[in-house]
Amino acid sequence: METTMKLVKVTWKDIVADLHTEEDIVPCESWSVGWIQEDNDEYLRLYTGFYEDGIELADKIVIPKGCIVKIDNLKVTSDFFDD
């Protein structure tokens, strides 16, 4: 894994749905932490988990830019990537 990727906490608004309700529902504020894989005008894609079993798979989330409330840069202050 490339350790120069930017680690961030993204606060974003999520869709809420409730069928057959009389309640006034509103979007839910959520947050995700991960390393930025791609940042463009349409969306932000984060790696949220990696696997060390020789397969190049990762857990990811993609968040539409219109849903993002804020992005906070995070810093790892230990030897996080050292084995």
C-alpha positions in Angstrom: 0.0 0.0 0.0 1.2 3.5 -0.8 1.5 5.3 2.5 1.5 8.8 1.0 -2.2 8.8 0.6 -4.1 11.5 2.5 -6.0 10.2 5.6 -9.3 12.1 6.2 -12.5 12.1 8.1 -15.4 13.0 5.9 -18.7 14.3 7.4 -21.6 13.8 5.0 -25.4 13.7 4.8 -27.0 10.3 4.2 -30.4 9.6 2.7 -33.1 8.5 5.1 -36.2 6.7 3.9 -39.2 5.5 5.9 -42.1 3.9 4.1 -45.7 4.6 5.1 -44.9 7.2 7.7 -46.4 10.4 8.9 -43.1 11.5 10.5 -41.1 14.3 9.1 -37.8 12.6 8.3 -34.5 14.5 7.5 -31.1 13.4 6.2 -28.8 11.8 8.7 -25.3 13.2 9.3 -22.7 10.4 9.0 -18.9 10.3 8.9 -16.3 8.0 7.4 -12.5 7.7 7.8 -10.2 6.6 5.1 -7.5 7.4 2.6 -8.4 9.4 -0.5 -8.2 7.2 -3.6 -9.9 9.7 -6.0 -11.2 13.2 -5.6 -13.0 14.8 -8.6 -15.9 17.2 -9.2 -18.5 14.5 -8.8 -17.4 12.4 -5.9 -14.8 11.5 -3.3 -13.6 7.8 -3.1 -12.0 6.5 0.0 -10.1 3.4 0.9 -11.5 2.4 4.3 -9.7 -0.9 4.8 -6.9 -3.0 3.2 -6.1 -6.7 3.2 -2.6 -8.2 3.6 -3.2 -11.6 2.1 -1.5 -11.0 -1.2 -4.8 -10.0 -3.0 -5.1 -6.4 -4.0 -8.6 -5.9 -2.5 -9.7 -3.0 -0.4 -12.9 -1.8 1.3 -14.1 1.5 -0.3 -16.8 4.1 0.0 -17.7 6.7 -2.7 -19.5 9.8 -1.5 -21.2 12.3 -3.9 -19.7 15.8 -3.5 -23.2 17.3 -2.9 -23.5 15.2 0.3 -20.2 16.2 1.8 -20.5 18.6 4.8 -16.7 18.8 5.6 -13.4 17.1 5.2 -10.9 17.0 8.1 -7.3 16.0 7.5 -6.1 13.4 9.9 -2.5 12.5 10.9 -1.2 9.2 12.1 1.2 9.9 14.9 2.7 6.4 15.4 4.5 3.8 13.3 1.1 2.8 11.9 2.4 1.1 8.8 5.5 -0.6 10.3 5.3 -4.3 10.9 
